[in-house]
Amino acid sequence: MDQDNKEPLLESFQLGDLTLKNRIVMASLTRSRADNPESAPTDLNVLYYQQRASAGLILTESTWVSKNAIGFINLPGIYSEAQVAGWKKVTEAVHEKGGKIFIQIAHSGAVSHPDFFDGELPLGPSTINPQEKTFTPKGFKDTVTPKAYTVPEIKATIEEYKKAAANAKLAGFDGVEIHAQIFTLIPQFLHPATNQRIDEYGGTIQNRARIIFEIIDAVKTVYPDQRIGIKFTPAAYNMGLIKPIDSTLDTFTYIFKKLNDLNLAYIHLVGPDVDLTGTPLNDIATNYYGYFRKLYNGRIMVNRGFNKQSANEIIKNGDADLVSFGTYYIANPDLVERFAADIELAEADSSTFYTSGEKGYTDYPTANEVISNADNKV
């Protein structure tokens, strides 16, 4: 990489007490390769992440905090000894290449299915079907009406996040990203359509958001603030009940302002995939990232449809500090090097996104390998 290149994306960045090589982040990508009885990372996962270690920061795929959290097949966990051992191989391989890596810890809540729990119902904030689909060992199925969490069960789930963080530290992760996006557990608590509780976890925005801050407090007993990130999608238009409504902007305004009381590594903010004009988020349709930037004093990582040029621009204008890339990283393990040298990006094969084996996973060549192979054929 040309060290004289002054593009913001390629500059080093101080993330709390961690120095990142650049501002390019590998986003969390569900790839469904933990297809083994232990739901543990394998040597294939080790190679996959190590291939991408030139990123300033790697974020792992969504990783279940416990057996109770599962809502999709072939995703790894971080709740067993075998899983910790598998992840330790991953972190060692990434660190060997000079990379940094956070684990994204997740819980499905009501967007799960009895197929995962020997016929028992999953838990959700209220007895309301979120009206999503989940991929079970028996195929794609509609979600069901869950059992409502009791307060002790909420507290137990928060402890599962704490245990997951402790296991992540044992596995050698540099930090943790809390999954609080799309239709999973935390958004289920945030949204009035799926949370109609009348206790301290329901009703007001403050009560519905309470679980976020209790989870962060639990994780903080393991990692310091500056090693903890959290990922939100305020503009997520899911197929089920969780969609932006009139109170959505007030909800996330409250959350972002309250997070100023902490010194988190970052907030990871996913942008909209639809035009927000005429929606409940109409007021921020033309300045989505800028709106949240003004609310939050800490570091912001952004995601959704960025290319090299637009990523450099949003960092230059001050609306983001880091940019994460998802699909690009599937087919371009050397994305940093390709950006630095203005090399054309390879295209990902979507038919292999959620399959098994190395095809479409670890077999994408670097640009140098493509050139070398072409030279050898001459």
C-alpha positions as CSV (number, residue, x, y, z in Angstrom):
1,M,0.0,0.0,0.0
2,D,1.3,3.5,-0.8
3,Q,1.8,5.1,2.6
4,D,1.8,8.6,0.9
5,N,-1.8,8.1,-0.1
6,K,-3.9,10.7,1.8
7,E,-7.3,9.3,1.2
8,P,-9.2,9.2,4.5
9,L,-10.2,5.5,4.1
10,L,-6.5,4.5,3.9
11,E,-5.3,6.5,6.9
12,S,-4.7,4.9,10.2
13,F,-7.3,5.6,12.9
14,Q,-7.3,5.6,16.7
15,L,-10.3,3.6,17.9
16,G,-10.1,4.2,21.7
17,D,-6.9,2.4,22.7
18,L,-6.6,0.5,19.5
19,T,-4.7,1.8,16.4
20,L,-6.4,0.6,13.2
21,K,-4.3,0.4,10.0
22,N,-7.0,2.1,8.0
23,R,-10.7,3.1,8.3
24,I,-12.0,0.2,6.2
25,V,-14.0,-2.2,8.2
26,M,-15.2,-5.7,7.2
27,A,-18.9,-5.7,8.1
28,S,-20.6,-8.6,9.7
29,L,-21.6,-11.1,7.1
30,T,-23.9,-14.2,7.7
31,R,-22.2,-17.0,5.7
32,S,-23.7,-20.1,7.3
33,R,-20.4,-22.0,7.3
34,A,-20.6,-23.3,10.9
35,D,-22.4,-26.4,9.7
36,N,-21.3,-28.8,12.4
37,P,-23.0,-30.2,15.5
38,E,-21.0,-27.8,17.8
39,S,-22.0,-24.6,15.8
40,A,-18.3,-23.8,16.2
41,P,-15.9,-22.1,13.8
42,T,-13.7,-24.4,11.7
43,D,-10.4,-24.2,9.9
44,L,-12.4,-22.9,6.9
45,N,-13.6,-19.9,9.0
46,V,-10.0,-19.3,10.2
47,L,-8.8,-19.0,6.6
48,Y,-11.7,-16.8,5.6
49,Y,-11.1,-14.2,8.3
50,Q,-7.3,-14.4,7.9
51,Q,-7.6,-13.6,4.2
52,R,-9.3,-10.4,5.1
53,A,-7.0,-9.2,7.9
54,S,-5.7,-6.1,6.0
55,A,-9.0,-4.4,7.0
56,G,-8.6,-1.8,9.7
57,L,-11.1,-3.8,11.7
58,I,-12.9,-7.1,11.1
59,L,-16.4,-7.7,12.5
60,T,-17.4,-11.3,12.7
61,E,-20.7,-12.8,11.5
62,S,-23.6,-12.7,14.0
63,T,-22.7,-15.1,16.8
64,W,-25.2,-16.5,19.2
65,V,-24.8,-15.6,22.9
66,S,-26.4,-18.8,24.0
67,K,-28.5,-21.8,22.8
68,N,-31.6,-19.7,23.7
69,A,-30.5,-17.1,21.2
70,I,-30.5,-19.3,18.1
71,G,-32.8,-18.3,15.2
72,F,-31.0,-19.3,12.0
73,I,-29.1,-22.5,11.1
74,N,-25.3,-22.8,10.7
75,L,-24.4,-19.6,12.5
76,P,-21.7,-20.0,15.1
77,G,-22.1,-19.4,18.9
78,I,-19.8,-18.2,21.6
79,Y,-21.3,-20.2,24.6
80,S,-19.4,-23.5,24.5
81,E,-15.8,-24.6,25.0
82,A,-15.7,-25.9,21.4
83,Q,-16.9,-22.6,20.1
84,V,-14.3,-20.6,22.2
85,A,-11.6,-22.9,20.9
86,G,-12.7,-22.4,17.3
87,W,-12.8,-18.6,17.6
88,K,-9.4,-18.6,19.3
89,K,-7.9,-20.0,16.1
90,V,-9.6,-17.2,14.2
91,T,-8.4,-14.4,16.4
92,E,-4.8,-15.8,16.4
93,A,-4.8,-16.0,12.6
94,V,-6.1,-12.5,12.2
95,H,-3.6,-11.1,14.8
96,E,-0.8,-13.0,13.1
97,K,-1.5,-10.9,10.0
98,G,-1.6,-7.7,12.0
99,G,-5.4,-7.3,12.0
100,K,-7.9,-6.4,14.7
101,I,-11.2,-8.3,15.2
102,F,-14.4,-7.7,17.2
103,I,-17.1,-10.4,17.6
104,Q,-20.7,-9.4,16.9
105,I,-22.9,-11.0,19.6
106,A,-26.5,-11.6,18.8
107,H,-29.9,-12.9,20.1
108,S,-32.9,-13.7,17.9
109,G,-35.6,-13.3,20.6
110,A,-39.0,-14.0,19.1
111,V,-37.6,-14.3,15.5
112,S,-36.8,-18.0,16.1
113,H,-38.9,-21.2,16.1
114,P,-39.8,-24.2,18.3
115,D,-37.7,-26.3,15.9
116,F,-34.6,-25.0,17.6
117,F,-35.9,-25.7,21.2
118,D,-37.3,-29.2,21.1
119,G,-40.8,-27.8,20.5
120,E,-40.7,-25.1,23.2
121,L,-41.7,-21.6,22.2
122,P,-39.0,-18.9,21.8
123,L,-39.2,-15.9,24.1
124,G,-40.1,-12.3,23.1
125,P,-41.0,-9.0,24.8
126,S,-44.7,-9.8,24.4
127,T,-46.9,-12.6,23.2
128,I,-46.9,-11.1,19.7
129,N,-45.8,-12.9,16.5
130,P,-43.2,-10.6,14.8
131,Q,-44.4,-12.0,11.5
132,E,-40.9,-12.8,10.1
133,K,-39.4,-16.0,8.7
134,T,-36.6,-18.0,10.1
135,F,-34.3,-20.7,8.6
136,T,-34.7,-23.8,10.8
137,P,-33.1,-27.3,10.5
138,K,-36.4,-28.2,8.8
139,G,-36.3,-25.3,6.3
140,F,-37.6,-21.8,6.1
141,K,-40.6,-21.3,8.4
142,D,-42.9,-18.5,9.6
143,T,-42.2,-17.3,13.1
144,V,-44.8,-18.1,15.8
145,T,-46.3,-16.3,18.8
146,P,-43.6,-16.4,21.5
147,K,-43.9,-16.7,25.2
148,A,-43.4,-13.3,26.9
149,Y,-40.2,-12.8,28.9
150,T,-40.6,-12.6,32.6
151,V,-38.4,-10.0,34.2
152,P,-36.1,-12.7,35.7
153,E,-35.8,-14.2,32.2
154,I,-34.8,-10.8,30.8
155,K,-32.1,-10.5,33.6
156,A,-30.9,-14.1,32.7
157,T,-30.6,-13.1,29.0
158,I,-28.6,-10.1,29.9
159,E,-26.3,-12.4,31.9
160,E,-25.9,-14.5,28.7
161,Y,-24.5,-11.4,27.0
162,K,-22.1,-11.0,29.8
163,K,-21.0,-14.7,29.6
164,A,-20.7,-14.4,25.8
165,A,-18.4,-11.3,26.3
166,A,-16.3,-13.3,28.8
167,N,-16.0,-16.2,26.3
168,A,-15.0,-13.7,23.6
169,K,-12.2,-12.4,25.7
170,L,-11.0,-15.9,26.4
171,A,-11.0,-16.4,22.6
172,G,-8.8,-13.4,22.1
173,F,-11.2,-10.9,20.5
174,D,-10.1,-7.2,20.6
175,G,-13.7,-6.2,21.4
176,V,-17.4,-6.8,21.0
177,E,-20.1,-5.4,18.8
178,I,-23.6,-5.7,20.2
179,H,-26.2,-6.7,17.5
180,A,-29.1,-4.3,17.9
181,Q,-30.4,-4.2,14.3
182,I,-33.1,-5.3,12.0
183,F,-35.7,-7.5,13.7
184,T,-33.7,-9.2,16.5
185,L,-34.1,-9.1,20.2
186,I,-33.2,-5.5,20.9
187,P,-35.4,-4.1,18.1
188,Q,-38.2,-6.2,19.4
189,F,-38.0,-4.5,22.7
190,L,-37.7,-1.1,21.1
191,H,-40.7,-1.3,18.8
192,P,-44.3,-0.8,20.2
193,A,-45.6,-3.3,17.7
194,T,-43.7,-6.2,19.4
195,N,-43.3,-4.8,22.9
196,Q,-46.6,-4.1,24.7
197,R,-45.3,-4.7,28.2
198,I,-46.5,-2.6,31.1
199,D,-43.5,-3.1,33.4
200,E,-40.1,-1.4,33.4
201,Y,-39.2,-2.8,30.0
202,G,-42.3,-1.5,28.2
203,G,-44.4,1.6,27.6
204,T,-42.2,4.6,27.4
205,I,-39.2,5.0,25.1
206,Q,-36.9,5.0,28.1
207,N,-38.4,1.7,29.3
208,R,-38.3,0.0,25.9
209,A,-34.7,1.0,25.5
210,R,-33.7,0.0,29.0
211,I,-32.4,-3.4,27.8
212,I,-29.8,-1.8,25.6
213,F,-28.1,-0.1,28.5
214,E,-28.3,-3.0,30.8
215,I,-26.7,-5.2,28.2
216,I,-23.9,-2.7,27.7
217,D,-23.4,-2.5,31.5
218,A,-23.1,-6.3,31.6
219,V,-20.6,-6.4,28.8
220,K,-18.7,-3.6,30.4
221,T,-17.8,-5.9,33.3
222,V,-15.6,-7.8,30.8
223,Y,-14.5,-5.2,28.2
224,P,-14.0,-1.5,28.8
225,D,-16.4,1.0,27.0
226,Q,-13.9,1.7,24.3
227,R,-13.8,-2.0,23.3
228,I,-17.6,-2.2,22.8
229,G,-19.5,-1.2,19.7
230,I,-23.2,-1.4,18.9
231,K,-25.0,-1.6,15.6
232,F,-28.4,-0.1,14.7
233,T,-30.7,0.1,11.7
234,P,-33.2,2.9,12.5
235,A,-34.5,2.7,8.9
236,A,-35.0,-1.0,8.7
237,Y,-38.1,-1.9,6.6
238,N,-38.4,-5.5,7.6
239,M,-41.1,-7.9,6.1
240,G,-42.8,-8.2,9.5
241,L,-44.0,-5.8,12.2
242,I,-40.8,-3.9,12.9
243,K,-40.7,-0.9,10.6
244,P,-40.2,2.8,11.1
245,I,-43.2,4.5,12.7
246,D,-43.9,8.0,14.1
247,S,-42.0,7.3,17.3
248,T,-38.9,5.8,15.6
249,L,-37.0,9.0,15.3
250,D,-37.7,10.0,18.9
251,T,-36.6,6.5,20.0
252,F,-33.3,6.6,18.3
253,T,-32.7,10.3,19.2
254,Y,-33.1,9.3,22.9
255,I,-30.7,6.3,22.5
256,F,-28.0,8.2,20.6
257,K,-28.0,11.1,23.1
258,K,-27.9,8.7,26.1
259,L,-25.0,6.8,24.6
260,N,-23.0,10.0,24.9
261,D,-22.7,9.2,28.5
262,L,-20.4,6.3,27.5
263,N,-17.1,6.1,25.7
264,L,-18.0,3.3,23.3
265,A,-15.7,2.2,20.5
266,Y,-18.3,3.3,18.0
267,I,-22.0,3.3,17.0
268,H,-22.4,1.3,13.8
269,L,-25.1,3.0,11.8
270,V,-26.7,1.2,8.8
271,G,-28.4,3.5,6.3
272,P,-31.7,3.1,4.6
273,D,-32.3,0.8,1.6
274,V,-35.4,2.7,0.5
275,D,-36.2,6.3,-0.2
276,L,-37.3,7.8,3.1
277,T,-39.3,10.6,1.5
278,G,-42.9,10.4,2.7
279,T,-42.1,7.8,5.4
280,P,-42.1,8.4,9.2
281,L,-38.4,9.2,8.7
282,N,-39.1,11.9,6.1
283,D,-37.5,14.6,8.2
284,I,-34.1,13.0,7.8
285,A,-34.5,11.7,4.3
286,T,-31.9,14.1,2.8
287,N,-29.5,14.1,5.7
288,Y,-29.7,10.6,7.4
289,Y,-26.2,10.2,8.5
290,G,-25.8,13.9,9.3
291,Y,-28.8,13.9,11.6
292,F,-27.3,11.1,13.8
293,R,-23.8,12.7,13.6
294,K,-25.2,15.8,15.3
295,L,-26.7,13.7,18.1
296,Y,-23.7,11.6,19.0
297,N,-20.3,12.9,20.1
298,G,-18.4,9.6,19.8
299,R,-17.1,7.6,16.8
300,I,-19.6,6.6,14.1
301,M,-19.1,3.8,11.6
302,V,-21.5,3.8,8.7
303,N,-22.7,1.1,6.3
304,R,-25.0,0.6,3.3
305,G,-24.1,0.9,-0.3
306,F,-20.8,2.8,0.0
307,N,-18.1,2.6,-2.6
308,K,-14.5,4.0,-2.3
309,Q,-15.5,7.5,-3.4
310,S,-18.6,7.9,-1.3
311,A,-16.8,6.4,1.7
312,N,-14.0,8.9,1.4
313,E,-16.5,11.7,1.0
314,I,-18.5,10.9,4.2
315,I,-15.3,10.7,6.2
316,K,-14.1,14.0,4.8
317,N,-17.4,15.8,5.6
318,G,-17.3,14.6,9.2
319,D,-20.5,12.4,9.2
320,A,-18.5,9.2,9.8
321,D,-15.2,8.1,11.2
322,L,-15.2,4.5,9.7
323,V,-17.0,2.8,6.9
324,S,-17.9,-0.9,6.8
325,F,-18.2,-2.9,3.6
326,G,-20.2,-6.1,3.3
327,T,-20.7,-7.6,-0.2
328,Y,-17.4,-6.2,-1.4
329,Y,-15.6,-8.2,1.2
330,I,-17.2,-11.5,0.1
331,A,-15.4,-11.4,-3.3
332,N,-12.4,-9.2,-2.4
333,P,-10.4,-10.5,0.5
334,D,-7.8,-7.8,-0.4
335,L,-10.3,-5.0,-0.6
336,V,-7.9,-2.5,1.1
337,E,-5.1,-3.3,-1.4
338,R,-7.6,-3.0,-4.3
339,F,-8.8,0.4,-3.0
340,A,-5.2,1.6,-2.5
341,A,-4.2,0.7,-6.1
342,D,-7.5,1.5,-7.8
343,I,-7.8,-2.1,-8.9
344,E,-11.2,-3.3,-10.3
345,L,-13.3,-5.2,-7.7
346,A,-14.4,-8.8,-8.2
347,E,-18.1,-9.6,-8.1
348,A,-19.6,-11.9,-5.5
349,D,-21.6,-15.0,-6.5
350,S,-24.8,-14.7,-4.5
351,S,-25.7,-18.3,-5.0
352,T,-22.9,-19.3,-2.6
353,F,-23.6,-16.7,0.2
354,Y,-25.3,-19.2,2.5
355,T,-24.1,-22.6,1.2
356,S,-21.3,-24.8,2.7
357,G,-17.7,-25.4,1.8
358,E,-15.0,-23.2,0.3
359,K,-16.8,-22.4,-2.9
360,G,-17.7,-18.7,-2.8
361,Y,-16.1,-18.4,0.6
362,T,-12.4,-18.8,0.7
363,D,-11.7,-19.4,-3.0
364,Y,-11.9,-15.8,-4.2
365,P,-8.3,-14.8,-5.3
366,T,-6.5,-11.6,-4.5
367,A,-5.7,-9.2,-7.4
368,N,-2.1,-10.3,-7.2
369,E,-3.1,-13.9,-7.5
370,V,-5.2,-13.1,-10.6
371,I,-2.3,-11.4,-12.2
372,S,0.1,-14.2,-11.3
373,N,-2.2,-16.8,-12.7
374,A,-2.6,-14.9,-15.9
375,D,1.2,-14.5,-16.2
376,N,1.7,-18.2,-15.7
377,K,-0.7,-19.0,-18.6
378,V,1.3,-16.8,-21.0
